[in-house]
Amino acid sequence: QVQLVESGGGLVQPGGSLRLSCVASGFTFSMFAMSWHRQAPGKERELVAAMTDNGGSTNYADSVKGRFTISRDSAKNTVYLQMNSLKPEDAAVYYCNAVHRFSAGLAYWGRGTQVTVSS
């Protein structure tokens, strides 16, 4: 059974940090590019950060460059999103996504974790 389980969300003050985790199971983690997306109320889901299957390449939304870092640990089948200098506009539900190296049609989503940035 394929699962992507996010954790680490919560309430943080502006300027604070959070580290999101996404544990993958039920598929070959090393064959999948991993990414984080977010969706705020009334807005479309957007890509935040992505990393290739071998971890060799990353890309980030302009709005988070220099503040967020994506990483993956193949031994733990886990992808992380370190979020620093959080802003109120970063508040959203954050989703983990996996896409197969050779087939974009083979993709999985987690259920999301809520991030709230407020004083």
N, C-alpha and C positions, 0 to 999 in steps of 0.2 A: 504494500500500500504506500503510495507516494504521499509524502508529507513535507511541508515547509512550515516550520513553527517559529514565529517571531516572538521576541521578548525584549525587554529593556526600555519600553516606552514609559511615559509618566509625565508628571508635572515638573517643570523646571523654570527658573527665573530667566529673564533675558540676560544673555551673556554667559549662561551656564552651559554645561555639557551633558550629553547622554551617549551611551553606547548601546546600539541595537545589535541583537544577535538573531540569526536565522539558522536553525538546525534542519538539515535536509536528511531525508531517509526515503528508502524505497526506490532509489535510482542511483546510477553511477555518477557521483558528484563531479568527478574529474572530467566528465564529458559535457558539462554544462557551463555556459556563461551565466554569471549571477549578477543580479542587479537589485537596486532598491528604487521603489517608486513611492510617490505620496499623493494623497488626495485630500484636499481641504473641502469643507462644506461649500457646495455650490460651484465647485471648480472641477475641471477634468483631472484625471490621474496624469501625473507627469513623472518622467524619468528623473531621478536624483543622481544616481551613480551606478556605474556598471563596471564589471571586470570580466575579462575573458576566462575561458575554461582553465587555462594554465597560469592565470594570474599575471600574464606578461603585459597586459595593457588595461588601462582604466580610462573612463571618461566621466565627466561631471557636468551637471547643469551649471550654467554660468552663475546662477544665484547662490550656489553653495561652494564654488571653487575657493580653495584656501581655507575653508572652515570644516568641510566634511572629508572623511577618508574611508574608502571602502577597502576591505581586506578579506582574505579567505584562508581558512585552515583546513587543508585537505584531510589531515589526520582526524579532525573532529567533524568533518562534513558540515562546516559552519562558515557562514559569511557574516561579516560585521560591518556596521556603519558607525564610525566614530564621529560624533557631531559636536563641534565646539562653537563658541560664540553664537549661541542660538538666539534667534530673533523671533518676535511674535509671528512673523509671516512664515516661519518654519513649522508652525503648528499644523498638524494633519494626521491622518492615519497613514502609517508607513507600511508598505507591502514589500515582501521579498518575492523575487521572480527568478525562475530558472529556465533557460532556453538551451536546447541541445545544440552542440557544436555544429552538426551537419544538417539539422532540420529545424528551421524556425517554427514549424508547426507543432513541434513537440515542446510544449512549455507548461510550466506549473506556477501556481500562485499560492502564497500563504494567505492567511486570513487577516493579517494586519495587526499593528500595534499602535496605540494612540500616543501621540506626542503633543503635549500642551505646553506652550511657552507663555507664561504670564507672571506678573508680579503680584 
